[in-house]
Amino acid sequence: MNPLVAPEPHRHDGRTALSVNVNKIALLRNTRHLAIPDVVKLSRQALEAGAQGITVHPRPDERHIRAQDVHDLAALMKQWPEAEYNIEGNPFHNLMPFVRELRPHQCTFVPDSSEQFTSDHGWNLLADLERLLPLVAEAQALGVRVSLFMDPLPEAMARASATGAERIELYTEAYASAHGTAQQAEVLARYTAAAQAAIAAGLQINAGHDLNRDNLSDFLRAVPGVLEVSIGHALIADALELGLSETVRDYQRCIQRAFAPQAAAR
């Protein structure tokens, strides 16, 4: 078993943990040949500012995170045993070699295609359950927690549990798009129902995709049991204005507001 896998989720003060997705830092670096910005240096800065984890999603074409980044960040994370390293990707493409060699705290299985611009849907477990079973089992035998990227479909959570995965990551783009519109309450209710179904099926819950400082608190107030949010694009964009350390602290304040006593009493 991986000695860095803690028996309890990586959380602080009972609140949702923040994992910073550093893909967009790598994307900016890859536009030149100067090795700046430095993905490892900025990941360390995010951890020093209070992030509880680092997420990477290496794609086969290495258009942002490269294989060397995944290894360099694994070395960094050994210096931060209280933080979590989450490697995302399609287990039928390039994810599993990283899982086998590096044994991160968590791997998130995402059903994206090689040419896909960004993740835009969860697993169809009616079609994919059987072929996922051996890969989930393999990761767990290595001491790696498995999370499945899922749409907010309550009826799919029993099938997600049947894979043996410990967690699901709710794909939150639909919520982010509806936030601030007349459809917000209706869409958010789907996530609440999906989370409740996941918990009933014995699953733990992560969430991510287009969460930001405007919509994060509302999401966490409404959706029960979210242990971790993985945030990249909006957080890195905010860092251009606020600086990375202050941005991480501000996202932590968003999480804190969601769990404040006055929020819980609403």
Residue pairs with C-beta under 8 A, 6 or more apart in sequence:
1 143
2 103
2 104
2 105
2 142
2 143
2 144
3 143
4 77
4 78
4 81
4 103
4 105
5 105
5 143
5 144
5 145
6 105
9 17
9 204
9 227
9 228
10 17
10 52
10 53
10 82
10 83
10 84
10 105
10 228
11 17
11 52
11 227
11 228
12 52
14 259
15 255
15 256
15 258
15 259
16 220
16 226
16 227
16 228
16 229
16 255
16 258
16 259
17 52
17 53
17 84
17 227
17 228
17 229
18 50
18 51
18 52
18 53
18 228
18 229
18 231
18 248
18 251
18 252
18 255
19 51
19 52
19 53
19 54
19 55
19 84
19 86
19 228
19 229
19 230
19 231
20 43
20 46
20 51
20 53
20 54
20 55
20 230
20 231
20 232
20 235
20 248
21 54
21 55
21 56
21 57
21 208
21 230
21 231
21 232
21 233
21 235
22 39
22 42
22 43
22 46
22 54
22 55
22 56
22 65
22 73
22 232
22 236
23 56
23 57
23 64
23 65
23 232
24 64
24 232
24 233
24 236
24 237
25 37
25 39
25 42
25 43
25 236
26 39
26 64
26 65
26 66
26 69
27 63
27 64
28 37
29 35
29 36
29 37
29 38
29 39
30 63
30 64
30 66
39 65
39 69
39 72
39 73
40 69
40 72
40 73
40 76
42 244
43 54
43 73
43 76
44 76
45 244
45 245
46 54
46 244
46 245
46 248
47 54
47 80
47 83
48 245
49 244
49 245
49 246
49 248
49 249
50 248
50 249
50 252
51 83
51 248
52 82
52 83
52 84
52 228
53 83
53 84
53 85
53 86
53 105
53 228
53 230
54 73
54 76
54 77
54 83
54 84
54 85
54 86
55 86
55 87
55 88
55 108
55 208
55 230
55 232
56 65
56 69
56 70
56 73
56 86
56 87
56 88
57 64
57 65
57 87
57 88
57 89
57 110
57 119
58 65
58 66
58 67
58 69
58 70
58 87
58 89
58 94
58 95
58 98
59 65
59 89
59 93
59 94
59 112
59 114
60 93
60 94
60 114
61 114
61 115
67 98
70 87
70 98
70 102
71 102
73 85
74 85
74 102
74 104
77 83
77 85
77 104
84 105
84 106
84 228
85 102
85 104
85 105
85 106
86 104
86 105
86 106
86 107
86 108
86 147
86 228
86 230
87 95
87 98
87 99
87 102
87 104
87 106
87 107
87 108
88 95
88 107
88 108
88 110
88 119
88 149
88 230
89 95
89 98
89 107
89 108
89 109
89 110
89 112
90 109
90 110
90 111
90 112
90 113
90 114
91 99
91 107
91 109
91 132
91 135
92 131
93 114
95 107
95 109
96 135
96 138
96 139
98 104
98 107
99 107
99 138
99 139
99 142
99 144
100 138
100 142
103 142
103 143
103 144
104 144
105 144
105 145
106 144
106 145
106 146
106 147
106 167
107 139
107 144
107 145
107 146
107 147
108 146
108 147
108 148
108 149
108 169
108 206
108 230
109 123
109 132
109 135
109 136
109 146
109 147
109 148
109 149
109 165
110 119
110 149
111 121
111 122
111 123
111 124
111 128
111 149
112 118
112 119
112 120
119 149
119 171
119 209
120 171
120 173
121 151
121 171
122 148
122 149
122 150
122 151
122 153
122 156
122 171
123 132
123 148
123 149
123 150
123 156
123 160
125 132
125 156
125 159
125 160
125 162
125 163
126 159
129 159
129 162
129 163
132 148
132 163
133 163
133 164
136 146
136 163
136 164
136 165
137 164
139 145
139 146
140 146
140 164
140 166
145 166
145 167
146 163
146 164
146 165
146 166
146 167
147 165
147 166
147 167
147 168
147 169
147 206
148 160
148 163
148 165
148 167
148 168
148 169
149 168
149 169
149 171
150 156
150 157
150 160
150 168
150 169
150 170
150 171
150 194
151 170
151 171
151 194
152 170
152 171
152 174
152 175
152 190
152 191
152 193
152 194
153 194
154 190
154 193
154 194
154 196
154 197
155 197
156 194
157 168
157 194
157 197
157 198
157 200
157 201
157 203
158 197
158 201
160 168
160 198
160 201
160 203
161 198
161 201
161 202
161 203
165 203
166 203
166 204
167 203
167 204
167 205
167 206
167 227
168 198
168 203
168 204
168 205
168 206
169 205
169 206
169 207
169 208
169 230
170 191
170 194
170 195
170 205
170 206
170 207
170 208
170 223
170 226
171 208
171 209
172 191
172 207
172 208
172 209
172 210
172 211
172 219
173 209
173 210
174 187
174 190
175 184
175 187
175 188
175 191
175 215
175 219
176 209
176 210
176 211
176 212
176 215
177 210
178 184
178 186
178 187
178 188
179 214
179 215
179 218
180 214
180 215
184 218
188 218
188 219
188 222
188 223
189 222
191 207
191 219
191 222
191 223
192 222
192 223
192 224
195 205
195 223
195 224
195 225
195 226
196 224
198 204
198 205
198 225
199 205
199 224
199 225
204 225
204 227
205 223
205 224
205 225
205 226
205 227
206 226
206 227
206 228
206 229
206 230
207 219
207 223
207 226
207 228
207 229
207 230
208 229
208 230
208 231
210 233
210 234
211 219
211 229
211 231
211 234
212 231
212 234
212 235
212 238
213 234
213 238
213 250
213 251
213 254
216 229
216 231
216 251
216 254
216 255
216 258
217 254
217 255
217 257
217 258
217 263
218 258
219 226
219 258
220 226
220 229
220 255
220 258
220 259
221 258
221 263
221 264
221 266
229 255
231 251
235 247
235 248
235 251
238 247
238 250
239 247
242 250
257 263
